[in-house]
């Protein structure tokens, strides 16, 4: 048994499937209903239409789990198991002492991954359409680990142990620390290692601390780390002024004023002087800074993006925020709101000062085409990997912006809103992760015997390449590229790895026997036979950290397994840029049977200049049918704390 301080982790908070070319009509394996997806989250709302068990048979015979039916919670043949964990026994009055979801996050992620088809889904008319999960015939096992105050490490480990023993096929965990920690101190890395030993892949969210460099939270090489990107739908909220001018902002606004014009006031002209505020403070519309007598029933112009509670508690009718923050994600607010850039905000300010009776209205949000998608969203955590520089993370990106999915009936879609909705639109790597979880389950349904590493490899090497020009952080933002589930079932070759490979990797990282055992959960020790460099881990991507201006050469050893055509010939195709030389030996691989393995060596020589801290390239093994693509990245190593 390992003893850890019982820390807390945080939640990384349907058009998306069609956007990836993965519609409800895609080819399905008959065994999809035997796949069990373990969701470690805030619980689930079992009465949601997304979790109906109509036309479902009994749970698979391999299922060994149970359903905690307290507080009027029941399972069915869709939600086949549910448990909750609270090691300190401290329950809030706002929490259900059961697997029932009081927050909505777990219901949203579960329905994204494996929810059934629900027609006429929307958030009060916004995002109207059909909602469906990636593997709608799969079963769901719920492990409620997160509560009003976060997710305890002890509960995370206990849930991993139960999910493994219960017989789940894929684990999805949408939480993480604010920053990455060493694998032997990371409960998610430890729990997922134990899952990997039993043939279970863990899919987890990369984190929401972007766009800062090295801000990833989950980086263990035996897990699938998922970044978040946009889809080809965005939500815009227009502001119409009394002079007829209309300006377009970003938000999720479900309130329709039906064109009614309301008084408009600048927050800086309405300070709560009795509370000690001046206009220099109230212009930001922070909580308590506005004079309710001056703003009640009016739309307030605010000089920054905030949560909207300052205007809402002052009983404003709405707010218009202006600023230079990224506008690539739409958020909900406790009152009608639109977030504009500084240029359009200045136009509204000029209008305010040009008339004695300024008025405005905020329109209900509308869906529009996003021509630039997919682009990794600003909040998605970035590499390089802060724990092991030369393991490229994140592994890939998936839709995580403005995702419509099911919601709890115990709380409103946005804080401060008294209304209840069966669906909500939210964003986060918590939203992208269940897309990748579903894709992994989809691959597993076709190839039940594949290892976690093989499934992960299939997802990574078939990912759609993304634009470096549109994503300045390149592979540190999107890893191998954008998730492409329909291609992942036919990857051609896979980079496989197992428990011993990861043990060799950890020993090569200088782990003591004690720290190794904290991860593996057994009495393994490090020796010459179990010691390998990071560059020899059979990973589907290649990363090399360097010093600026110096030539650095590194040799990578890899082995691929043929899962495509029995008799096939793959040729290496290298796409590179100045400053990065890549040699592959041999450059042709010949296969005579399925599951035959072939090894090769990649020699990378990099000279990353002082003005450019990263060079991107790729290696593609191609037989004319299967382009098996791996990113190759050389970069300037971040400074250490030594």
C-alpha positions as CSV (number, residue, x, y, z in Angstrom):
1,X,0.0,0.0,0.0
2,X,1.2,3.5,-0.8
3,X,0.4,6.5,1.4
4,X,-0.1,9.9,-0.1
5,X,-1.4,13.2,1.3
6,X,-5.0,13.3,0.3
7,X,-4.9,16.2,-2.1
8,X,-7.6,17.6,-4.3
9,X,-7.9,17.8,-8.1
10,X,-10.2,19.9,-10.2
11,X,-12.6,19.2,-13.1
12,X,-11.3,20.2,-16.5
13,X,-14.5,21.7,-17.6
14,X,-23.4,17.8,-31.1
15,X,-22.2,18.9,-33.8
16,X,-18.8,17.7,-32.9
17,X,-19.2,14.1,-34.2
18,X,-20.4,15.1,-37.6
19,X,-17.6,17.7,-37.8
20,X,-15.1,14.8,-37.5
21,X,-17.0,12.8,-40.2
22,X,-18.2,10.3,-37.6
23,X,-22.0,10.3,-37.9
24,X,-24.5,8.1,-36.2
25,X,-24.5,6.0,-39.4
26,X,-20.8,5.1,-39.3
27,X,-20.0,1.4,-39.5
28,X,-20.4,-0.2,-36.0
29,X,-19.1,-3.5,-34.6
30,X,-21.8,-5.8,-33.3
31,X,-19.9,-6.0,-30.1
32,X,-20.2,-2.3,-29.3
33,X,-22.9,-3.1,-26.7
34,X,-20.3,-5.3,-24.9
35,X,-18.0,-2.3,-24.4
36,X,-18.1,-0.7,-20.9
37,X,-16.9,2.9,-20.5
38,X,-15.9,3.8,-17.0
39,X,-16.6,7.5,-16.3
40,X,-14.7,9.0,-13.3
41,X,-16.5,12.3,-12.8
42,X,-19.2,14.1,-10.8
43,X,-21.7,11.3,-11.2
44,X,-24.7,11.1,-13.6
45,X,-28.3,12.0,-14.0
46,X,-29.8,8.6,-14.8
47,X,-33.2,9.9,-15.9
48,X,-31.7,11.8,-18.8
49,X,-33.0,10.6,-22.2
50,X,-29.4,10.1,-23.2
51,X,-29.2,7.1,-20.9
52,X,-32.4,5.3,-21.8
53,X,-31.9,1.5,-22.0
54,X,-34.6,0.9,-24.5
55,X,-33.5,-2.0,-26.8
56,X,-30.6,-2.8,-24.5
57,X,-30.1,-6.4,-23.3
58,X,-28.6,-7.3,-19.9
59,X,-25.1,-6.2,-19.0
60,X,-22.2,-8.1,-20.6
61,X,-21.3,-11.3,-18.7
62,X,-17.8,-9.9,-17.9
63,X,-19.4,-7.1,-15.8
64,X,-18.6,-7.6,-12.1
65,X,-19.7,-4.2,-10.7
66,X,-22.6,-3.0,-8.7
67,X,-25.0,-0.1,-8.4
68,X,-25.3,2.0,-5.2
69,X,-29.0,2.8,-5.2
70,X,-29.1,5.3,-2.3
71,X,-31.0,8.6,-2.6
72,X,-33.4,7.3,-5.2
73,X,-30.7,6.4,-7.7
74,X,-31.2,3.4,-9.9
75,X,-29.2,1.9,-12.7
76,X,-30.5,0.2,-15.9
77,X,-29.1,-1.7,-18.9
78,X,-27.4,1.4,-20.1
79,X,-25.9,2.7,-16.9
80,X,-25.0,-0.8,-15.6
81,X,-23.1,0.3,-12.5
82,X,-22.6,3.4,-10.3
83,X,-20.6,4.1,-7.2
84,X,-19.7,7.2,-5.2
85,X,-16.6,8.0,-3.1
86,X,-16.1,10.4,-0.3
87,X,-13.2,9.3,1.9
88,X,-13.6,12.1,4.4
89,X,-17.4,11.6,4.7
90,X,-18.0,15.4,4.5
91,X,-21.0,15.9,2.3
92,X,-22.4,19.3,1.3
93,X,-26.1,20.0,1.5
94,X,-25.8,20.7,-2.2
95,X,-24.4,17.2,-3.0
96,X,-26.3,14.0,-3.4
97,X,-25.0,11.2,-1.2
98,X,-25.2,8.9,-4.1
99,X,-23.9,8.6,-7.7
100,X,-26.4,11.2,-8.8
101,X,-24.9,14.3,-10.4
102,X,-25.6,17.6,-8.7
103,X,-23.2,19.7,-10.9
104,X,-23.8,18.5,-14.5
105,X,-20.3,17.9,-15.5
106,X,-20.4,14.1,-15.3
107,X,-23.8,13.9,-17.1
108,X,-22.4,16.0,-19.9
109,X,-19.2,14.0,-20.4
110,X,-21.0,10.6,-20.1
111,X,-23.5,11.6,-22.8
112,X,-20.8,12.9,-25.0
113,X,-18.9,9.6,-24.8
114,X,-21.7,7.0,-24.9
115,X,-25.1,8.7,-24.7
116,X,-28.0,7.5,-26.9
117,X,-29.7,9.4,-29.6
118,X,-31.9,12.3,-28.5
119,X,-33.7,14.4,-31.1
120,X,-34.6,18.1,-30.7
121,X,-31.8,18.7,-28.2
122,X,-30.9,22.3,-27.4
123,X,-30.1,24.7,-24.7
124,X,-33.3,26.8,-24.6
125,X,-33.3,26.6,-28.5
126,X,-29.6,27.2,-29.0
127,X,-27.6,24.5,-30.7
128,X,-30.8,22.7,-31.8
129,X,-30.4,19.3,-33.3
130,X,-29.8,15.6,-32.5
131,X,-27.5,14.8,-29.6
132,X,-25.7,11.5,-29.6
133,X,-22.6,10.0,-28.0
134,X,-19.6,8.5,-29.9
135,X,-20.5,4.9,-28.9
136,X,-24.2,5.0,-28.3
137,X,-24.6,1.3,-27.8
138,X,-21.8,1.0,-25.2
139,X,-22.6,0.6,-21.5
140,X,-21.7,3.2,-18.9
141,X,-20.2,2.6,-15.5
142,X,-20.2,5.6,-13.2
143,X,-17.6,6.4,-10.5
144,X,-18.5,9.6,-8.7
145,X,-15.2,11.1,-7.4
146,X,-15.8,14.8,-7.7
147,X,-17.9,17.0,-5.4
148,X,-18.5,20.7,-4.6
149,X,-14.9,21.1,-3.4
150,X,-13.0,19.0,-6.0
151,X,-11.8,15.5,-6.4
152,X,-9.8,13.7,-3.6
153,X,-6.8,11.7,-4.5
154,X,-7.9,8.8,-2.2
155,X,-11.2,8.7,-4.0
156,X,-9.6,8.7,-7.4
157,X,-7.4,5.7,-6.5
158,X,-10.3,3.8,-5.0
159,X,-12.4,4.4,-8.1
160,X,-9.6,3.2,-10.4
161,X,-9.3,0.0,-8.4
162,X,-13.0,-0.6,-8.5
163,X,-13.3,0.2,-12.3
164,X,-10.5,-2.3,-13.0
165,X,-12.1,-5.0,-10.8
166,X,-15.5,-4.3,-12.3
167,X,-14.4,-5.1,-15.8
168,X,-14.6,-1.8,-17.7
169,X,-12.9,-1.6,-21.1
170,X,-11.9,2.1,-21.2
171,X,-11.5,4.6,-18.4
172,X,-12.3,8.3,-18.9
173,X,-11.1,10.7,-16.2
174,X,-11.7,14.4,-16.7
175,X,-9.8,15.9,-13.8
176,X,-6.2,16.8,-13.0
177,X,-3.9,19.0,-10.9
178,X,-3.3,22.6,-11.8
179,X,0.2,21.5,-12.9
180,X,1.9,18.2,-13.6
181,X,3.6,16.2,-10.9
182,X,6.0,13.3,-11.0
183,X,4.4,10.0,-11.9
184,X,5.0,8.5,-8.5
185,X,3.2,11.4,-6.9
186,X,0.3,11.5,-9.4
187,X,-2.7,9.5,-8.5
188,X,-4.1,9.5,-12.0
189,X,-0.7,8.3,-13.4
190,X,-0.7,5.5,-10.8
191,X,-4.3,4.5,-11.2
192,X,-4.0,4.5,-15.0
193,X,-0.8,2.4,-14.8
194,X,-2.7,-0.3,-12.8
195,X,-5.4,-0.1,-15.5
196,X,-2.9,-0.4,-18.3
197,X,-1.6,-3.6,-16.6
198,X,-5.1,-5.1,-17.0
199,X,-5.5,-4.0,-20.6
200,X,-7.5,-0.8,-19.9
201,X,-6.6,2.4,-21.6
202,X,-7.2,5.6,-19.6
203,X,-8.2,8.7,-21.6
204,X,-7.7,12.0,-19.7
205,X,-7.9,15.7,-20.2
206,X,-4.7,17.6,-20.9
207,X,-5.8,20.6,-18.7
208,X,-7.3,24.1,-19.0
209,X,-4.2,26.2,-18.2
210,X,-3.3,27.3,-21.7
211,X,-1.9,29.0,-23.6
212,X,1.0,29.0,-21.2
213,X,3.9,26.7,-22.2
214,X,4.5,23.5,-20.2
215,X,1.0,23.9,-18.6
216,X,-0.1,20.3,-19.1
217,X,-1.6,18.5,-16.1
218,X,-1.8,14.8,-17.3
219,X,1.3,13.6,-19.1
220,X,1.9,9.9,-18.2
221,X,3.0,8.1,-21.4
222,X,0.6,5.1,-20.8
223,X,-2.4,7.4,-20.9
224,X,-4.0,9.3,-23.7
225,X,-3.7,13.1,-23.1
226,X,-6.3,15.1,-25.0
227,X,-6.2,18.8,-25.9
228,X,-9.3,20.8,-26.9
229,X,-10.1,22.4,-30.2
230,X,-12.9,24.2,-32.0
231,X,-15.6,22.8,-34.2
232,X,-17.1,24.3,-37.3
233,X,-19.9,25.9,-35.3
234,X,-19.6,29.0,-33.1
235,X,-22.1,31.0,-31.1
236,X,-22.3,34.7,-31.5
237,X,-24.3,37.3,-29.5
238,X,-25.1,40.6,-31.2
239,X,-25.6,43.9,-29.5
240,X,-27.9,46.4,-31.2
241,X,-27.7,50.1,-30.2
242,X,-30.3,52.8,-30.3
243,X,-28.7,54.3,-33.4
244,X,-29.3,51.0,-35.3
245,X,-25.7,49.9,-35.3
246,X,-25.1,46.2,-34.5
247,X,-21.9,44.7,-33.1
248,X,-21.1,41.0,-32.8
249,X,-19.7,39.5,-29.7
250,X,-19.2,36.1,-28.1
251,X,-21.3,34.4,-25.4
252,X,-24.0,31.9,-24.7
253,X,-27.1,34.1,-24.2
254,X,-30.4,32.2,-23.9
255,X,-32.5,35.2,-23.0
256,X,-34.5,36.9,-25.9
257,X,-35.5,40.5,-25.3
258,X,-37.3,40.3,-28.7
259,X,-35.7,43.6,-29.8
260,X,-36.8,45.6,-26.7
261,X,-34.4,48.6,-26.2
262,X,-33.1,49.1,-22.7
263,X,-31.2,52.0,-21.1
264,X,-27.4,51.7,-21.6
265,X,-24.9,52.9,-19.0
266,X,-21.1,52.8,-18.6
267,X,-19.9,50.9,-15.5
268,X,-17.5,53.7,-14.8
269,X,-20.4,56.1,-14.4
270,X,-22.1,54.0,-11.8
271,X,-19.8,53.4,-8.9
272,X,-21.1,52.2,-5.6
273,X,-19.7,55.2,-3.6
274,X,-21.2,54.1,-0.3
275,X,-19.2,50.9,-0.7
276,X,-16.0,52.9,-1.3
277,X,-15.8,52.4,-5.0
278,X,-14.8,55.0,-7.6
279,X,-15.4,55.0,-11.4
280,X,-11.9,53.7,-11.8
281,X,-13.0,50.5,-10.1
282,X,-16.6,50.2,-11.2
283,X,-15.7,50.4,-14.9
284,X,-14.7,46.7,-14.6
285,X,-18.1,45.8,-13.1
286,X,-16.6,43.7,-10.3
287,X,-18.8,42.3,-7.6
288,X,-20.1,45.1,-5.3
289,X,-18.6,47.9,-7.4
290,X,-21.8,49.0,-9.1
291,X,-24.5,51.3,-7.7
292,X,-27.8,49.2,-7.9
293,X,-29.9,52.4,-8.1
294,X,-28.0,53.5,-11.2
295,X,-27.8,50.2,-13.1
296,X,-31.0,48.4,-12.2
297,X,-32.9,47.4,-15.4
298,X,-30.1,48.8,-17.6
299,X,-27.4,47.2,-19.8
300,X,-24.0,48.0,-18.4
301,X,-20.8,48.5,-20.5
302,X,-17.9,46.9,-18.7
303,X,-14.2,47.3,-19.4
304,X,-13.1,43.6,-18.9
305,X,-14.3,40.1,-19.2
306,X,-15.5,38.7,-15.9
307,X,-18.1,36.3,-14.6
308,X,-21.0,38.8,-14.8
309,X,-22.0,38.6,-11.1
310,X,-21.1,42.2,-10.5
311,X,-23.7,43.4,-12.9
312,X,-26.2,40.7,-12.0
313,X,-26.1,41.3,-8.3
314,X,-26.6,45.0,-9.0
315,X,-29.8,43.9,-10.8
316,X,-28.7,45.1,-14.3
317,X,-30.7,43.8,-17.2
318,X,-27.5,42.8,-19.1
319,X,-23.9,43.6,-19.7
320,X,-21.6,44.2,-22.6
321,X,-18.0,43.4,-21.8
322,X,-15.0,44.6,-23.9
323,X,-11.4,43.5,-23.8
324,X,-8.5,41.9,-25.7
325,X,-8.8,38.4,-24.2
326,X,-9.2,35.5,-26.7
327,X,-12.7,35.2,-28.1
328,X,-12.5,31.6,-29.2
329,X,-14.9,30.2,-26.7
330,X,-18.4,31.3,-25.7
331,X,-19.3,31.3,-22.0
332,X,-22.6,31.5,-20.2
333,X,-23.3,34.3,-17.7
334,X,-25.9,34.9,-15.0
335,X,-27.5,37.6,-17.2
336,X,-27.7,38.5,-20.9
337,X,-24.1,39.3,-22.0
338,X,-21.9,39.7,-25.0
339,X,-18.1,39.9,-25.0
340,X,-16.7,42.3,-27.7
341,X,-13.3,43.2,-28.8
342,X,-11.8,46.6,-27.9
343,X,-12.5,48.1,-31.3
344,X,-16.3,47.4,-31.2
345,X,-16.4,48.2,-27.5
346,X,-14.9,51.6,-28.2
347,X,-17.7,52.2,-30.8
348,X,-20.3,51.5,-28.1
349,X,-18.5,53.8,-25.7
350,X,-18.5,56.5,-28.3
351,X,-22.2,56.0,-28.9
352,X,-22.8,56.3,-25.1
353,X,-21.1,59.7,-25.0
354,X,-22.9,61.0,-28.1
355,X,-26.5,60.9,-26.9
356,X,-28.4,61.8,-23.8
357,X,-30.6,58.7,-23.8
358,X,-28.4,55.8,-24.9
359,X,-30.2,52.5,-25.4
360,X,-29.3,49.0,-26.5
361,X,-30.5,45.4,-26.6
362,X,-28.7,42.1,-26.5
363,X,-29.9,39.5,-28.9
364,X,-30.3,35.8,-28.2
365,X,-27.2,33.9,-29.3
366,X,-27.1,32.4,-32.8
367,X,-25.1,29.5,-34.3
368,X,-22.8,30.4,-37.2
369,X,-20.2,28.6,-39.3
370,X,-16.7,28.7,-38.0
371,X,-14.6,28.6,-41.1
372,X,-11.3,28.3,-39.3
373,X,-12.0,25.1,-37.3
374,X,-10.4,23.1,-36.0
375,X,-8.0,25.3,-34.0
376,X,-6.7,24.5,-30.6
377,X,-8.5,26.7,-28.1
378,X,-6.6,29.2,-26.0
379,X,-7.4,27.6,-22.7
380,X,-6.1,24.2,-23.7
381,X,-2.9,23.3,-21.8
382,X,0.3,23.3,-23.9
383,X,3.5,21.4,-24.0
384,X,6.3,20.7,-23.8
385,X,5.8,17.9,-21.3
386,X,7.0,19.4,-18.0
387,X,7.8,16.0,-16.5
388,X,9.5,14.2,-19.4
389,X,10.5,16.7,-22.0
390,X,11.1,14.1,-24.7
391,X,7.7,12.5,-24.6
392,X,5.4,14.7,-26.8
393,X,2.2,15.7,-25.0
394,X,-0.7,16.3,-25.6
395,X,-1.2,13.2,-27.7
396,X,-3.9,14.6,-29.9
397,X,-6.7,17.1,-29.8
398,X,-10.5,16.7,-30.1
399,X,-13.6,18.9,-30.0
400,X,-13.9,20.7,-26.7
401,X,-15.4,24.1,-27.4
402,X,-19.2,24.9,-27.2
403,X,-20.2,21.3,-26.9
404,X,-23.9,20.5,-26.4
405,X,-24.7,17.5,-24.2
406,X,-26.9,16.3,-21.4
407,X,-27.1,18.1,-18.1
408,X,-28.3,17.4,-14.6
409,X,-31.8,18.5,-13.5
410,X,-30.4,19.5,-10.1
411,X,-28.8,22.7,-11.1
412,X,-29.1,25.4,-13.8
413,X,-26.9,25.4,-16.9
414,X,-25.3,28.6,-15.7
415,X,-24.8,29.9,-12.1
416,X,-27.4,32.4,-11.1
417,X,-30.0,31.2,-13.6
418,X,-33.0,29.7,-11.9
419,X,-34.1,27.7,-15.0
420,X,-33.4,24.0,-15.6
421,X,-32.5,22.5,-18.9
422,X,-31.8,18.8,-19.9
423,X,-28.9,20.0,-22.0
424,X,-26.1,22.5,-21.7
425,X,-23.3,24.0,-23.8
426,X,-19.9,24.1,-22.1
427,X,-16.2,24.0,-23.0
428,X,-13.0,22.5,-21.7
429,X,-10.6,19.6,-22.2
430,X,-13.2,17.8,-20.1
431,X,-15.4,18.0,-23.2
432,X,-12.7,16.9,-25.6
433,X,-11.6,14.0,-23.5
434,X,-14.9,12.0,-23.8
435,X,-14.7,12.3,-27.6
436,X,-11.3,10.5,-27.5
437,X,-12.7,8.1,-24.9
438,X,-15.5,7.2,-27.3
439,X,-13.1,6.8,-30.2
440,X,-10.9,4.5,-28.1
441,X,-14.0,2.5,-27.2
442,X,-15.0,2.4,-30.9
443,X,-11.6,0.9,-31.8
444,X,-11.8,-1.5,-28.9
445,X,-15.2,-2.8,-30.1
446,X,-13.5,-3.9,-33.4
447,X,-10.3,-5.2,-31.8
448,X,-11.1,-6.4,-28.2
449,X,-7.7,-8.0,-27.8
450,X,-5.7,-4.9,-28.6
451,X,-3.5,-3.4,-25.9
452,X,-4.1,0.1,-24.5
453,X,-0.9,1.2,-26.4
454,X,-2.1,-0.2,-29.7
455,X,-5.5,1.6,-29.4
456,X,-3.8,4.8,-28.5
457,X,-1.3,4.4,-31.4
458,X,-4.3,3.8,-33.8
459,X,-5.8,7.1,-32.6
460,X,-2.6,9.1,-32.9
461,X,-1.2,7.9,-36.2
462,X,-4.6,8.4,-38.0
463,X,-5.2,11.8,-36.5
464,X,-5.7,14.6,-39.1
465,X,-2.7,16.9,-39.4
466,X,-3.3,20.4,-38.3
467,X,-2.0,23.8,-39.5
468,X,1.1,25.2,-37.8
469,X,0.1,28.6,-39.2
470,X,-3.3,28.5,-37.4
471,X,-1.8,27.0,-34.2
472,X,1.4,28.8,-33.3
473,X,2.3,26.3,-30.6
474,X,2.1,23.5,-33.2
475,X,2.5,20.0,-31.7
476,X,2.7,21.4,-28.2
477,X,-1.0,22.4,-28.8
478,X,-2.3,19.5,-30.8
479,X,0.1,16.6,-30.5
480,X,-0.3,14.2,-33.4
481,X,-3.3,16.1,-34.8
482,X,-7.1,16.1,-34.7
483,X,-8.9,13.0,-33.7
484,X,-10.4,11.1,-36.6
485,X,-12.3,8.1,-35.2
486,X,-13.5,6.5,-38.5
487,X,-9.9,6.2,-39.7
488,X,-8.6,4.8,-36.4
489,X,-10.2,1.4,-37.0
490,X,-7.8,0.9,-39.9
491,X,-4.4,2.2,-38.9
492,X,-2.3,-0.2,-40.9
493,X,0.5,-0.3,-38.3
494,X,0.6,0.2,-34.5
495,X,3.3,1.1,-32.1
496,X,2.6,-1.4,-29.3
497,X,4.0,-1.3,-25.7
498,X,3.3,-3.1,-22.5
499,X,4.0,-2.9,-18.8
500,X,7.7,-3.9,-19.1
501,X,8.3,-1.2,-21.6
502,X,7.0,1.5,-19.2
503,X,9.0,0.0,-16.3
504,X,12.1,0.3,-18.4
505,X,11.1,3.9,-19.2
506,X,10.7,4.7,-15.5
507,X,14.0,3.1,-14.6
508,X,15.6,5.1,-17.4
509,X,14.2,8.2,-15.7
510,X,16.3,7.4,-12.7
511,X,13.5,6.1,-10.5
512,X,14.5,4.4,-7.3
513,X,13.0,1.0,-6.5
514,X,10.7,2.7,-4.0
515,X,9.4,5.3,-6.4
516,X,9.0,2.6,-9.1
517,X,6.9,0.5,-6.8
518,X,4.7,3.5,-6.0
519,X,3.7,3.6,-9.7
520,X,3.6,-0.1,-10.5
521,X,2.0,-1.3,-7.2
522,X,4.4,-4.3,-7.1
523,X,7.9,-5.2,-6.0
524,X,9.6,-4.6,-9.3
525,X,13.1,-3.2,-9.2
526,X,15.4,-1.4,-11.6
527,X,18.4,-3.1,-13.1
528,X,20.5,-3.0,-16.2
529,X,18.0,-5.3,-17.8
530,X,15.1,-3.0,-17.0
531,X,16.7,0.3,-17.9
532,X,16.0,2.1,-21.2
533,X,16.2,5.7,-22.5
534,X,13.1,7.8,-23.1
535,X,13.9,7.7,-26.8
536,X,13.5,3.9,-26.9
537,X,10.0,3.8,-25.5
538,X,7.9,2.6,-28.4
539,X,5.9,5.8,-28.6
540,X,3.9,6.9,-31.8
541,X,5.6,10.3,-31.8
542,X,9.2,11.6,-31.6
543,X,10.4,14.5,-29.5
544,X,13.9,15.9,-29.0
545,X,14.8,18.7,-26.6
546,X,17.9,20.6,-27.5
547,X,20.0,23.7,-26.5
548,X,19.6,26.7,-28.8
549,X,22.1,27.0,-31.6
550,X,23.7,23.6,-30.9
551,X,23.6,20.6,-33.2
552,X,21.9,17.7,-31.3
553,X,21.7,14.2,-32.6
554,X,19.5,11.5,-31.1
555,X,18.7,7.9,-32.1
556,X,15.2,6.6,-31.6
557,X,14.4,2.8,-31.7
558,X,10.9,1.8,-32.7
559,X,8.9,-1.3,-33.6
560,X,5.6,-1.4,-35.5
561,X,3.1,-4.2,-35.7
562,X,1.2,-5.0,-38.9
563,X,-2.6,-4.8,-38.4
564,X,-3.4,-3.8,-42.0
565,X,-2.9,-6.0,-45.1
566,X,-1.2,-9.3,-44.3
567,X,1.3,-9.0,-47.2
568,X,2.4,-5.3,-47.4
569,X,5.3,-3.0,-48.1
570,X,5.6,0.3,-46.2
571,X,8.0,3.0,-47.3
572,X,9.2,5.8,-45.1
573,X,8.3,9.3,-46.2
574,X,9.8,12.2,-44.3
575,X,8.4,15.7,-44.3
576,X,10.9,18.1,-42.6
577,X,12.0,21.7,-42.4
578,X,15.3,23.5,-42.3
579,X,17.2,22.8,-39.1
580,X,15.9,19.2,-38.8
581,X,17.5,16.2,-40.5
582,X,15.7,12.8,-40.2
583,X,17.2,9.5,-41.3
584,X,15.2,6.3,-41.2
585,X,16.8,2.9,-41.4
586,X,15.6,0.7,-43.0
587,X,13.5,3.0,-45.1
588,X,11.3,0.1,-46.4
589,X,9.4,-2.4,-44.2
590,X,8.2,-5.7,-45.6
591,X,5.4,-7.7,-44.0
592,X,4.3,-11.2,-44.8
593,X,1.6,-11.7,-42.1
594,X,-0.8,-10.0,-39.8
595,X,0.7,-9.0,-36.4
596,X,4.2,-9.4,-37.7
597,X,6.6,-6.9,-36.1
598,X,9.4,-4.9,-37.8
599,X,11.9,-2.6,-36.1
600,X,13.5,0.5,-37.4
601,X,15.8,3.3,-36.3
602,X,15.2,7.0,-36.6
603,X,18.2,9.3,-36.3
604,X,17.3,13.0,-35.8
605,X,19.8,15.8,-36.0
606,X,18.5,19.2,-34.9
607,X,19.8,22.7,-34.9
608,X,17.1,24.9,-33.3
609,X,18.1,28.5,-33.7
610,X,17.8,31.1,-31.1
611,X,15.0,32.9,-32.9
612,X,12.9,29.7,-33.5
613,X,12.4,27.5,-30.4
614,X,10.7,24.6,-32.2
615,X,10.8,22.8,-35.5
616,X,8.0,20.4,-36.7
617,X,8.3,17.5,-39.0
618,X,6.7,14.1,-39.6
619,X,7.5,10.5,-40.5
620,X,4.9,8.6,-42.5
621,X,5.0,4.9,-43.2
622,X,2.9,4.4,-46.3
623,X,1.8,1.3,-48.1
624,X,-0.4,3.1,-50.5
625,X,-3.5,2.5,-48.4
626,X,-2.5,3.4,-44.8
627,X,-0.5,6.6,-44.1
628,X,0.9,5.9,-40.6
629,X,1.9,9.3,-39.5
630,X,4.0,10.3,-36.5
631,X,5.1,13.9,-35.6
632,X,8.8,14.6,-35.1
633,X,9.5,17.7,-33.0
634,X,12.8,19.3,-32.0
635,X,12.6,22.2,-29.5
636,X,14.6,24.2,-27.1
637,X,14.4,22.6,-23.7
638,X,12.7,24.8,-21.1
639,X,14.9,25.9,-18.2
640,X,15.0,23.6,-15.2
641,X,14.7,24.6,-11.5
642,X,18.1,23.0,-10.7
